[in-house]
Amino acid sequence: MKFAHLGDCHLGAWKQPEMQELSMQAFAKALEICKQEKVDFILIAGDLFDTALPNVDILKEATSLLRSVKEAGIRIYCIAGSHDFSATGKTFLDVLENAGLMVNVAKEENESLKIFTDPVGAKIAGWVGKKGGLEKHDYERFDFSQLEKEDGFKIFMFHSTIDELKPRELEMIKGYSVNLLPRNFNYYAAGHVHARIEKHVPTHGLVVYPGPLMPTNFLELEKLKHGGFYIVEIENNIVKPKFVPISLVDVKSYTINVDGLTPLEAEEKILTSVEDWENKLLLLRIEGAINGKLSDINLKAIDEKFKDAFLILKNTSKLTTKEVEKIEVKAGTIEEIENSVFENLDGDSKLLAEKLFQILDVEKDEEEKKANFEERLLKEVKPIMENLIEK
């Protein structure tokens, strides 16, 4: 028996077209490897798509790739994750199942979960991942006694953070105990945690998180560089998982500190700090407080210098100005805090800030829907924030 285990493909997660296409290429490459390896079936442990209602073009591409797998005689079993499962309980995976392209195994049966038997004999069950870990309440109400008594090679699919298995950087993320999951399965195909984890849990069995098929944000690209999936072989009831990396483009990452520099000096440091960028996915994390306006850094010159890169992604979340650093707010009443902010501003900036506070002080009309109120606020706030940034 041989099967593949994918998780967290997040098709459609990136806003940049180049990154969206790269995600789809990673998915295509993984499925092609599955065909070359002649796996019996594929498990997708949640978040195939980044949303419960994926973009039509993304859906068309994914459907075409899934159809090619079916035509190769490979079955696909899936569950929805916290991204592609909606609050209403709807998921586009059901549409793909109705089209005969996959089997969504997350189905209740007699206060428990239904178990599906693949033609090679593997017995597969699973449950969805929900936002905020709300699937925990489902696990608490299920009766797993019958599932645990089933014989044969058993696989359980889930999409959750397990406290006993989460990496150190996720210590503050709330999960739940592995003891909520059904016991006596040979392989636990996990998703949701974007880290590669293989651990044998004595009370349960081998739990495997493949991590994302491809990093889904700037920080993950910095840390992981690339994603991957697992191909698992079963020989004499021994489980042999093998991680298969998916790397489509080299990632070059730079953290550039421009603290205390003028905009021109900051620009020059960025331009001279980067080496070997041609055809690379270039990550620029720029941080520090400059002496001047952020808008005076010529980002177009940076883009022009590195135009031969595959793509440039910039993170400026920790880039600020010395003027902003000087603003100190002491504790006090709301009015005192507002006044202390205004005292550190002058001219147009002060007028814009005062206008911003006035807008944010407006309350929702009784007959106004919350969504409409928020949209109205955003429309009024956006131009003011843009002007403040320019100051």
N, C-alpha and C positions, 0 to 999 in steps of 0.2 A: 504494500500500500504506500502511495506517495501523494501528498497533498501540499498545497501552498496556503500560506496564511498572510493576508494583507490587512492593514488597518490604517485608518486616518489618511485616506487619499485626498480628501478635501478638494475635490475638483471644483474650480471656480473661486477658490479662496483669495487669490491675488487680484489686485485691481489692474496691474500692469499687463497688457496683452501678451508681452513676451514671457512673463512668468506664468500666466494662465496656460499658454501653449506648452511651456516646459513641464508643468504639472501633468498635462494630458500625455505628453511624450513619455514621462516616467511611468504612467499607468499603462500605456501601450507597450513599453519595453518589458514591464513586469509580466504582462499577459503573454507576450511573445516568448519570454523565458519559460513560462509555465507550459507552453505548447512544446517547446524544444525539449524540456525535461519530461514531457509526457506524464504530467501529474494526473491523478485520477479525478481530483476535484479541487476547487479553490474556495477558501473561506475569506470573506470580507467582514472584518469585525467592527463595523460601524464607521460612519462619516465617509462614505464613498463620495458624497457631495458635501459642499460646505453649507448648504441650505436645504430646507425641505422643499423649496420650489426652485430648482436649478435653472440657469439660463438655457434657453432653447438650443443654442449652438453647442453648448457644453453637453447637454443631454443627447443631442444627435451624435456627437463624436463618441461619447461613452457607450451609447447603444450599439453603434457600429462595431466597436471593439469587443463588446460583450457577445455580440452575435458571432463574431469570428471564433471566439472561444467555444461557443456552443457547437458550431459547425465542426470543430476539431474533436468533438465528443467529450469535452470536459464539463462537468457540472459545477455550478457556482451556488454556494450557500452564503447567505448574508444576514445581518441584523442592522437595524438603524442605530445611529449614534446620536449624541446630543445635538449635533448640527443638522442632520438630515431627518430628524424626527420632530414633528411639530407638536405644539401644545394640544392640538385637537386630536392627536393620535394618528394623523395622516402622514404618510411617507411615500415618496415617488418610487421607492423600491417595490411597492405593491403593483405599480403600473408595469415595471420591468418583469415582475413575477407573472403578471397576467399575460405578458407577451412571450412567456416561456423562456426567458433569458436567465432567470435565477430563481432560487427558492428562499423566501424570507422565513427563517426558522423560528422567529420570535412569535410564537402562537401559544395562547393559553389552552389548556385542556384539563377539565375536571380539577380546578383549583391548583393546577400545576402547569407544567409546560409540555407541549407536544414534542415527541422525539421522532426524527426522520432517519431512515436507514438508507444509506447510499448503496448502490449496486455492489461495491467492493466489500460491504459489510460494516462500515463505520456507522455508528449511531450518533446523530448530531442534534443537539438542543441549544437553545440560547434565549437571551432576552435583550431588550433595547437599552440604550443609554438615554437618559433624559437630562435636560438642563438642571443644573444645581444638584445633581445626584439624586433626583426624586425617585429614580427606579429602586432606591433602597426600600421604600415602603412596599413595593411589589414583592421583593425578595422576602420581606418579613411575613407576608400573607400566604406565599406559596407553600404547598406541601410537597417536598421533594422526595419523600420516602420511596415512591415507586420508581422514580428516576434513578435513585441511588442503588436500587436492587437490580436494575437492568444489567444483563451480562454483555460480553463482547467489548470491542474497542469503542470507547465513548469520548466524544468531544463536546465541550461546553463553550459557547461563544458569549462573551459579555463585553460591555463598553463602560467601564467604571474605573474610578481610582480606588485601589485597595490599600488601606493604611499600612499593612505589614510589608507591602512591596514598593511603595512609592519612594523615589529617589530623594536625597537630602534636600535638593532645591525646591521640592514640593511639600516640605514638612508642614507649611502653613495651609496647604490646600486640604479642605475637608473631604475625607473619603469615608469608607466603612470597612468593617472587618471581613476578611476572607471567609469567616465562618458563616456569613449569610449565603454564600454560594453553595450549590449542591455538592456533595462529596462523591468520591469514588469515580471520578472521571480520569481518563488517561492523559488528556490534553486539554488545557484551558486556553482557548484562543481569545486573547484580550485585545482591547483597543482603548483609546481615549488618552492615555498617558503618552506624551510625545518623547519617549525615551525607550531605548532597547533594554528589555529586562527578560532574563530567563531564570526562573527559580522553582525548585521543587518544594512544594509545601507538603509536609508529612501527612496532614489530615486530608489532603485533596489530591494532589498530583502535580504535574509540570504545568506551571503558568508562564505564558510567553506573551510579552508585549513587543511587537516589531518596531514600534515607533512610527512616525509619519513616513509615507511612501516618498514624500518630498517635503522639506521644510516649508512651513506655511507663513513665516514672518521673518523679519530682519534678524531678530535675536536667534531664532532657530538656525538660520543660515550661518550666522557667526559661529555658533556652537557645534552644529552637526555637520555642516558643509553639504551633506547629501542624506538621503533616506534609504529605505530598502524594505525587504520583506523576507519571509522565511519559506524555505522548502523543507518539508518534514517527511522523512522516510521511516517506515515501521518494519523492522526485521526481527522476527522471533519475539514479538511483543516488546521490543526495545525501541523507544522513541529517539530518533536522531534528527534534531533540528539543525538546519544550516542557514545562517543569515546570508542573504544575497543583496549586496549594496547596489543602489541605482544612482550612478553619477553621470550626468549628461553634460555638465559644464564645470570647469574648474572655478572655485570660489576663492577670491583674494580679499582679505579683510584687513582694514586699517582703522585704528583709533587715533585720531589726531587732536591733540590738545592745543587750543589757540588762546588760552587764558592770558589776558593782559596785552594782546596784540591789537594793532589797528586792523580795520577790515582789509586793507591792502596787504599787510604782513600776514594776516590769517590766510588770505587767498594764496599768497606765495608759498606758505608752509604746506598747504594742502597740495598744491601743484608739484612741489618738489619731494613730497614724502612717499609718493606712490611709485612703485616699480612693477614692471612686468604685468601689464593690464590687458594686452591684446587678446581678444576673444575670451576674456575671463569675465565672470560675474563679479563686478567690483563693488565691495561694500565699504562705504565711507561713514564712519561714526565720528562726527565732529562735536567737540565739547569744549566748555570753558566760557568765560565772560570776556568779550572783546571791548576795546575802548572805541566805541562808535556804534553806528546803526547796523543792524543785521542786514538790512537791505543794501548796504554798500559793499557786501561781499558779492563779487561777480560770479554767480553760479553758472552763467552761460559760458564763461571762460573755462570753468572746470569741466563742463560737459564737452566743450570743444577739444580740450586737451586729451580727454580720455574717450574720444568718439569711437576708437577702435575696440573698445571693450564690448563684450556681449551685451551688457547692460550695466548702468550705474545706479545703485540704490544708496540714498543718503539718509542718515539718521541724525537729526539735529535737536533731539528732545532735550539734550543737556547743553545746548548752545544758547547763551544769553548775552546781555550787555552789562557793563559796569553800572550804568544808570539804574537798571532794574535791581541789581544787587544792593544798591544804596538804600532802597526803600525798606524801611523797618517799620513794622506794625506792632505796637504794644497792646497788651490785653486791655480791654475796657468795654464800654457799651458799643452797640453797633454804630451809633452816631459818632463816637470817639474814634473808632477804627476807620470809618469813612473819612473823617476829617484828617487823620494822620496820613492817610494815603494821599489826599488832595494836597497837603502841605508839601509833599515831596515832588509834586508835579508843577509845571508852569505852562502858561500860554494855552495853545490849542489842546495839548494833552490833558490839561486840567478840565477844560470844557467838555472834551470827549468822555473823560472818566465820569464826570458829573452826569452827563446824559445817559451813560451806561447804567449807573446806579438808579436813575429815575425809571428807566425801562424795566429793570429787574425788580423794582418795587411794585410793579403793577400786578394786581391779582386777577385770577381767572373769573370771567363772567359766569353767572349762575347757569345760563343756558348753553355755555360754550363747552364743547367737548375737549377733553384733556389734550388729544392729539392736535386739534386745531389751535389751542392755546400755545402749545409748545412750538408749533410751526410759526405762529405769529411772532413769538418772542425771538426765535432764531432769525427771522427776516429782518427784525429791527436791530438785533445785536450784531449781526455779521458785518455790516459796513463800518460800524463803530470800531469793532475789534481790528478790522483790516487797517483802519486809519491809525489806531493806537500802535500797531506793530510798525507802521512806517515812521512813527515819530522817534 
